[in-house]
Amino acid sequence: MRRAHCAALPHDVGSEFVVEGDEAHHLVRVLRARPGDLFGVFDGAGREVEAEVVSADRRTVTLRVLRELASRTPARDVVLCTAIPRGQRMEWLVEKCTEAGVGRIVPLVTARGVREGASANQQRRWARSALEAAKQCGRADVPVVDDPMSVTRALAGVTLAGVTERSLLLADPNSSAALGACLVEAGPVALFIGPEGGFDDAEHAQIVAAGAMPFALGALILRVETAAVVAVHAAAQ
């Protein structure tokens, strides 16, 4: 079933709702939505309905809720705290990690990182990548992509989100432990992925001091975005 996104879905069968802006444009111009067409519409928070198009024009599409659909969400809540890779690789990282099951992405500003932050436009593109990837892969929830932040702030944030020391993990090519052996049986997990030069000594020590368990993703050195996707996929199952 073709899918669309609307953050404010009504709960009652038979209720009508309106999709506007870019999503309406996508429905009308790309998906050629016409009255009577059926779509899966998800709210980005884990809920999805089957809806019928009532009317459609260039700016708005009105739909009617027909029934609730079983939503697809990852088995584990995964927070990815990752250095920001070069160029447009961050958009690719967000897209693929969304498909892999990440729940939240925290871009890190690190001492050895190639980027010190991101513009508002870049952050909008990251959020859009998450939405489009969720739409494509069948998820009813959309990962949150935070503003870039320091390691200190990220550690404080994941602690507040309920991540305990046992589920705080640090990618470290010098570790002999596999990621699978470090994962607890249930509950949220936070993965820290450094830049291609690695976290500096102070950052590494800070993450370990917070209780993080180092893990490796094999014998080869992976790019930031590759390591992120591999780790998220393994942790989200």
C-alpha positions in Angstrom: 0.0 0.0 0.0 1.2 3.5 -0.8 2.0 5.6 2.2 1.8 9.2 3.4 2.5 11.0 6.6 0.3 13.2 8.8 1.3 14.1 12.3 -2.3 14.7 13.5 -4.3 11.6 12.8 -7.9 11.4 14.1 -8.7 8.3 16.2 -12.3 7.6 15.1 -13.1 5.5 12.0 -15.0 7.7 9.5 -13.2 10.9 10.7 -11.7 13.1 8.0 -8.4 14.9 8.1 -6.4 17.2 5.8 -2.8 16.8 4.5 -1.2 20.0 3.4 2.2 21.3 2.2 4.9 19.1 0.8 3.1 15.9 1.7 0.0 17.0 -0.2 2.2 17.9 -3.1 3.7 14.5 -3.0 0.3 12.8 -2.8 -1.1 14.7 -5.8 1.9 15.3 -8.0 3.9 12.1 -7.4 1.4 9.5 -6.3 -1.4 10.9 -8.4 -3.9 10.7 -5.5 -7.6 10.8 -6.6 -10.9 10.5 -4.7 -11.4 6.9 -3.8 -7.7 6.0 -3.7 -6.5 4.2 -0.5 -3.3 5.0 1.4 -1.6 4.0 4.5 -1.1 7.2 6.6 1.2 7.2 9.6 1.7 9.8 12.3 5.4 9.4 12.9 4.9 8.3 16.5 4.0 4.7 15.9 0.4 4.7 14.6 -0.9 4.1 11.1 -4.4 3.9 9.5 -5.8 3.0 6.1 -7.5 6.1 4.7 -9.5 6.9 1.6 -9.0 10.1 -0.4 -12.1 12.3 -0.3 -10.8 15.2 -2.3 -7.5 16.5 -3.6 -6.3 19.7 -5.1 -2.8 21.3 -5.5 -2.5 22.4 -1.9 -4.6 20.0 0.2 -5.7 16.4 0.3 -8.7 15.4 2.5 -8.8 11.8 3.6 -11.2 9.6 5.7 -10.0 7.0 8.2 -11.2 3.5 7.3 -9.4 1.3 9.8 -6.4 1.0 12.1 -3.4 -0.8 10.7 -0.9 -2.9 12.6 2.2 -0.7 13.0 5.8 -1.7 12.4 8.3 -0.5 14.9 11.8 -1.7 15.8 12.2 -4.4 18.5 14.6 -2.2 20.6 14.9 1.5 21.2 18.3 2.5 19.8 19.9 5.9 20.4 22.7 6.6 18.0 25.3 9.2 19.1 27.5 9.7 16.1 30.1 12.0 14.8 29.0 13.9 11.7 30.6 12.5 8.5 31.7 14.7 5.5 29.4 16.3 2.9 26.1 14.7 2.3 27.0 11.4 4.0 25.0 12.4 7.0 21.8 12.4 5.0 22.7 8.9 3.8 23.5 7.9 7.4 20.1 9.1 8.6 18.3 7.4 5.8 20.0 4.0 6.2 19.9 4.0 10.0 16.2 4.8 9.9 15.8 1.7 7.7 17.9 -0.3 10.1 15.7 0.6 13.1 17.3 3.6 14.9 15.0 5.5 17.3 16.9 8.7 17.8 20.1 10.2 16.2 22.3 12.5 18.2 24.9 14.2 15.9 28.1 14.8 17.8 30.5 17.7 17.6 33.9 16.0 18.4 37.5 17.2 18.6 38.6 15.2 15.6 35.3 15.6 13.6 35.2 17.1 10.2 32.2 19.4 11.0 31.6 21.6 14.0 27.9 21.8 13.5 25.1 22.1 10.9 23.0 24.8 9.4 19.3 24.9 9.8 18.9 23.9 6.2 21.1 20.9 6.7 19.2 19.8 9.8 15.9 20.1 7.9 17.4 17.8 5.2 18.4 15.3 7.9 14.8 15.3 9.3 13.4 14.9 5.8 15.7 12.0 5.2 14.4 10.3 8.3 10.7 10.9 7.3 11.2 9.6 3.7 13.1 6.6 4.9 10.4 5.7 7.4 7.8 6.1 4.7 9.7 3.8 2.3 10.6 1.0 4.8 7.1 0.7 6.4 7.8 2.2 9.8 5.0 4.0 11.6 7.4 6.0 13.7 10.1 8.5 12.5 13.4 8.8 14.3 14.2 12.1 16.0 17.3 13.8 14.7 18.7 16.1 17.4 20.7 19.3 17.0 24.4 18.7 17.0 25.9 18.6 20.5 29.0 17.8 22.5 29.8 14.4 24.0 29.1 15.8 27.5 25.6 16.9 26.5 24.9 13.7 24.7 25.8 11.6 27.7 23.5 13.6 29.9 20.7 13.2 27.4 20.9 9.5 27.0 21.0 9.1 30.8 17.8 11.1 31.1 16.2 8.9 28.3 16.6 5.9 30.5 19.7 4.3 29.1 21.7 2.7 31.9 25.4 1.9 32.1 24.8 -1.7 31.0 23.3 -0.5 27.7 25.8 2.3 27.0 28.2 1.1 24.2 31.2 2.6 22.6 32.5 1.6 19.2 36.3 1.0 19.6 38.4 -0.8 17.0 40.9 -1.8 19.7 38.2 -3.7 21.6 38.1 -7.5 21.5 34.4 -7.6 22.3 31.7 -8.1 19.6 28.7 -5.9 19.7 26.3 -8.8 20.1 28.1 -9.9 23.3 27.7 -6.5 24.8 23.9 -6.1 24.3 21.6 -6.6 27.2 18.5 -8.7 26.6 16.0 -5.9 26.6 15.6 -2.1 27.0 17.0 0.9 25.3 20.6 1.1 24.1 22.9 4.0 23.2 25.7 3.6 20.7 28.6 6.0 20.5 30.3 6.2 17.1 33.3 8.5 16.7 34.8 10.3 13.7 37.1 8.5 11.3 40.1 9.6 13.4 38.3 8.3 16.5 37.3 10.1 19.7 40.2 11.9 21.3 41.6 10.7 24.6 39.5 13.0 26.7 36.3 12.1 24.9 37.0 8.4 25.0 37.8 8.6 28.7 34.6 10.5 29.4 32.4 8.0 27.6 34.1 5.1 29.4 33.8 6.9 32.7 30.1 7.1 32.1 30.0 3.3 32.1 30.2 2.6 28.4 31.3 -0.8 27.3 33.7 -0.8 24.3 32.9 -3.0 21.3 34.3 -3.7 17.9 32.6 -4.2 14.5 35.2 -6.6 13.1 38.8 -6.4 12.1 38.4 -3.7 9.4 38.2 0.1 9.9 34.8 1.4 8.8 33.7 4.8 7.8 31.5 6.6 10.3 28.3 6.1 8.3 29.0 2.4 7.6 29.8 1.7 11.3 26.6 3.5 12.3 24.4 1.4 10.0 26.0 -1.9 11.0 25.8 -1.1 14.7 22.2 0.1 14.6 21.0 -2.9 12.6 22.6 -5.3 15.1 21.3 -3.5 18.1 17.8 -2.9 17.0 16.9 -6.6 16.4 
